[in-house]
Amino acid sequence: MKWITNFLKAIAEFFSRKKPEPQIPQKPSEPVNQTPTVPAPEPKPKFKMHEFKKGQIGVDISHHNRRVDLELLAKNVDFIYMKATEGESFVSSKYVERAKKLKEMGTVAWGAYHYYRTNKGPAVQAEHFIKYVDVESGLPPVLDIEAINNNFKPHHRKDLQIFLNLVESKTKIRPIIYTGYYFAKDEFKPTEEFAKYKLWLPWYTSDFGRVKTPKPWDKITIWQYTEHGTIKGVDGNVDINRVV
């Protein structure tokens, strides 16, 4: 009789099973509005080098120009150069303050120049200058080599090349050379390797037709035509330059 018992038990279990509830179709969920992905903009260059164009006017100032309104000056010139350093350790007292201000303004191209001393090491001078060159200022760094009382020696040309190579290597910007015609002709006597650098030449006259270009250059980029100029933003005389 045991099989009858098991048979009845199996029938009872079958009928006691809970029938699954019918599944109610779910309404598709509404699509979630998503903001379309916008491609990230191309990164902009941190700075743009100033393009020298004929007729542009610029000034060069130093600590000797004690009272300068940079905001007013920037409205009246196309570029501003400032003396940054000299020799192995000198820093122009107004340079750091003015450089910071010009960078904050961002309204005019500006740059730095180094007054070179032939009795000091070229590499040390270059490293000293580089510390104060802002590659985002818009203007190339400048080597200022001027009259040195007939004390220029042939080996000084090699020293200048060391200085220029170091500055260009560290800043990735080719420097400009500032020098006078007669100094270049009679003392500096630059070789052809210097011709690749743009020339900034002082010659104080109102007639550019009278200005001579020293060898090996075949053109002048910046002409400093007066050291007694007047311009809004600078109290007193100031060097004024023109791109030619």
HUWO-V963184 format. One line per field, one symbol per residue. phi: phi as a letter, one per 20 degrees, with the letter a starting at -180 (. if undefined). psi: psi as a letter, one per 30 degrees, with the letter a starting at -180 (. if undefined). burial: b if it has 24 or more other ideal C-beta (glycine too) atoms within 12 Angstrom, else e. A space follows every 10 residues. Layout:
phi=???
psi=???
burial=???
This chain:
phi=.fffffffff fffffeffff ffeegefgff fefcfgfdgf fffegfbcff efcgnfdbcc cbffefdcef fffffdceac dcfdbbmebf cgfefgffff fffffmdbfb bccdeedfec fffffffffg fdedfefodf fcedccgcll dedgffffff ffgffffffe emcffdddbe fffffecflf egfeffefdd debeaedffe fddffefdbd ecdeebdcfc bfocenfbfc ccfc
psi=feeeeeeeee eeeeffkkkk kkkkkkkkkk kkkkkkkkkk lkklkflkkk jkkkfkkllk laffiejkje eeeffglflk kkkelkbffk kkffeeeeee eeeeegfkkl lklkjkjfgl keeeeeeeee fgkjfgffkk lkjjjakhhh gkleffeeee eeeeeeeeee fgkklkkkll eeeeefeeik lfffffkkkj kkjjlfjfff kkkkkgkflk ekjjfkghlk kkfkjalkkk lkk.
burial=eeeeeeeeee eeeeeeeeee eeeeeeeeee eeeeeeeeee eeeeeeeeeb ebeeebbbbb bbeebeebeb eebbebbbbb bbbbbbbeee bbebbeebbe ebbeeeebbb bbbbbbbbeb ebeebbbbbb bbbbbebbbb bbbbbbeeee ebeeebbebb bbbbbbbbee bebebbbbbb bebbeebbeb eeebeebbbb bbbeeeeeee bebbeebeeb bbbbbeeebe bebbeeebbb bbbb
